[in-house]
Amino acid sequence: MSTEIFKELIKSQTAGEARVLATVSETSGSTPRSTGAIMLLRPDGTFAGTIGGGCGEAEVWQSAMETMLDGESRTVVVDLTEPTEGEDKICGGIMNVFVERIAPSQIIN
């Protein structure tokens, strides 16, 4: 886990706030990030880290905000194999991203 993400988790614990952690748990084919990439979301929707950017990250962000509200962990399948418009689309794989809420009581000092 990156130092930035770790510090953010400690800060959220001190403030008594939940965060949502999105972790790339599995990949196949060409993906923007590899297994283990993480993104940490705050209640206001801002985040630290990245799981690859673009439409796939936006899809995970939306699910992460749902997890922030309902507390339910979920796996988001980001399918980058479908043809899309634009010349900047270089990926063609699939990422599974595990999304979980980390409540203040979950981290032990």
N, C-alpha and C positions, 0 to 999 in steps of 0.2 A: 504494500500500500504506500502510495506516495506520502511524503512529509506534509504536503499541503492538505491532503484529505485527512490524514491522521490528526493534524492540528485542528481542522474544522470539526471533526468528531468530538474532540476534547472540549472545544469551545461550546458546541451544542449541548454537551452534558452539563457544563457549568451553568449555562443559561436555562437548562431544563427544557430544551426544545428537541423535537424529533427531526430527523433527517431521513432521506431515502437514498439508499445505495443501489446503484445499477451496475452489475458486473457482467461482462461478457463471459458466459460460462462454456460456450462451445462455438466453434466456427467450422465451416466447410467452404471450400472454394476461396475466391479472392474477396477479402473483407478489409475494411479500412483499419481495423484494430484487431489484435490477437486476443486469445483467451486470457483473462485476467485484467483487461482494461476496465477502468472504473470511472464512474461519474457520481458525484454526491450532490443531491438536490436539497435546497433549503425550502422552507414553507412558502416563501414568496416567489418561488419558481426559478430563482437564480441558481447557478450551480458551479461546482469546481470539478475539474477533470473533464475527460471526454471519452466517448465510446466510438467516435468516428465522424461526427458531424453530419450535416445534411438531413435528408428526409428520414433516414433510419434513426438518427439521434432524436429527431422531433417526435417520432412515433414512441420511442422509449420515454421521452420526457413526459408525454401525455399520460402514459401508463403510470409513470412514477408519481405524477400529481394525484392520480386516482388512489395510488397506494398511500400517499401522504394522508389522504382523507379517510380511507376505509381501513387502513392497517393491514390489508391483505397482500401477501407476497404473490408474485406472479412471474411467469416467464413470458417474455415478449420475443416472438420470432420475427427477425428483421430479414426479409427476403429481398436480396439485391439482384436476383437473377432475371427479373422481369425487365423487358425493354422499357426505357424511359426516354423522354425527350431531352435533348441537350447533349453537347459534346463532352461535358465534364464528368460523365458517369463512367468511372473506370473499374468499379467493382463488379462482381458477378457471383458472389457467394451468399451464404446464409449465416446469420449470427443468432444464437440464443442468448438473451440477456435476462439474467435473474434480477428482479427488482424487489427490494425488501425495505420496510421501514425500520429504522433504528431509533427506538424510544430511549429517553434518558436513563431509564432503569436497566437497559440492556447491556451497557458497558460498565464493567467493574474496574474501578481504579486500583 
